[in-house]
Amino acid sequence: MLEVEAVAALTILILAFFVGFEVIAKVPPLLHTPLMSGSNAISGISIVGAILAAGGEHGTTAIVLGVVATAFATFNVVGGFLVTDRMLGMFKQKDRS
């Protein structure tokens, strides 16, 4: 039964990857900054879930995966905010004194 659940989870992961790629590929460049901000919010929710997984009493494997997920989600949020800040900096008016 565990193999069936693993195959189902892998199938969902692969389908989510392809759907996410298709959705992001169709976004015009003008909307990338707001999309990054929304993506950062979703990653913030992922951090909360990863912390809950790491802090629960689910076993050593779940704790290790929760810590790794927390690190990756945090890296994603920080990187996303840095990219968003840089993109918004491109729209700032330059000082012409």
C-alpha positions as CSV (number, residue, x, y, z in Angstrom):
1,M,0.0,0.0,0.0
2,L,2.9,2.3,0.7
3,E,4.1,2.0,-2.9
4,V,0.7,3.1,-4.2
5,E,0.8,6.2,-2.0
6,A,4.4,7.0,-3.1
7,V,3.4,6.7,-6.8
8,A,0.4,8.9,-6.2
9,A,2.4,11.5,-4.4
10,L,5.1,11.5,-7.1
11,T,2.4,11.8,-9.8
12,I,0.9,14.8,-8.1
13,L,4.4,16.4,-7.7
14,I,5.1,15.9,-11.4
15,L,1.7,17.3,-12.5
16,A,2.2,20.3,-10.2
17,F,5.6,21.0,-11.7
18,F,4.2,21.0,-15.3
19,V,1.1,23.1,-14.4
20,G,3.3,25.6,-12.5
21,F,5.7,25.8,-15.4
22,E,2.9,26.4,-17.9
23,V,1.3,29.1,-15.7
24,I,4.6,30.9,-15.1
25,A,5.7,30.7,-18.7
26,K,2.5,32.6,-19.9
27,V,3.1,35.6,-17.5
28,P,4.0,38.8,-19.3
29,P,7.3,40.5,-18.1
30,L,5.3,43.4,-16.7
31,L,3.7,41.2,-14.1
32,H,6.8,39.4,-12.9
33,T,7.3,41.7,-9.9
34,P,3.8,41.2,-8.4
35,L,4.1,37.5,-9.2
36,M,7.4,37.3,-7.2
37,S,5.7,39.0,-4.3
38,G,2.9,36.5,-4.3
39,S,5.4,33.7,-4.6
40,N,7.2,35.0,-1.6
41,A,4.0,34.9,0.4
42,I,3.4,31.3,-0.6
43,S,7.0,30.4,0.4
44,G,6.4,32.0,3.8
45,I,3.5,29.6,4.3
46,S,5.8,26.8,3.3
47,I,8.2,27.9,6.0
48,V,5.5,27.6,8.6
49,G,4.6,24.1,7.4
50,A,8.2,23.0,7.4
51,I,8.7,24.3,10.9
52,L,5.6,22.4,12.0
53,A,7.0,19.2,10.4
54,A,10.4,19.7,11.9
55,G,9.0,20.4,15.4
56,G,6.5,17.5,15.5
57,E,7.1,14.1,17.0
58,H,7.0,12.2,13.7
59,G,10.4,10.5,13.8
60,T,13.9,11.3,12.8
61,T,13.3,11.3,9.1
62,A,10.4,13.8,9.3
63,I,12.5,16.1,11.5
64,V,15.5,16.1,9.2
65,L,13.2,16.7,6.1
66,G,11.5,19.5,8.0
67,V,14.7,21.2,8.8
68,V,15.9,20.9,5.2
69,A,12.5,22.2,3.9
70,T,12.8,25.1,6.3
71,A,16.2,26.0,5.1
72,F,15.2,25.7,1.4
73,A,12.0,27.7,1.9
74,T,13.9,30.4,3.8
75,F,16.5,30.6,1.0
76,N,13.6,30.9,-1.5
77,V,11.9,33.8,0.4
78,V,15.1,35.7,0.9
79,G,16.2,35.3,-2.7
80,G,12.7,36.2,-3.9
81,F,12.7,39.5,-1.9
82,L,16.2,40.3,-3.2
83,V,15.1,39.8,-6.8
84,T,11.9,41.8,-6.2
85,D,13.9,44.6,-4.6
86,R,16.3,44.7,-7.5
87,M,13.5,44.7,-10.0
88,L,11.7,47.5,-8.2
89,G,15.0,49.4,-8.2
90,M,15.0,49.4,-11.9
91,F,11.9,51.6,-11.9
92,K,13.2,54.2,-9.5
93,Q,13.9,57.6,-10.9
94,K,17.5,58.5,-11.2
95,D,18.8,61.6,-9.5
96,R,19.9,64.1,-12.3
97,S,21.7,66.7,-10.3
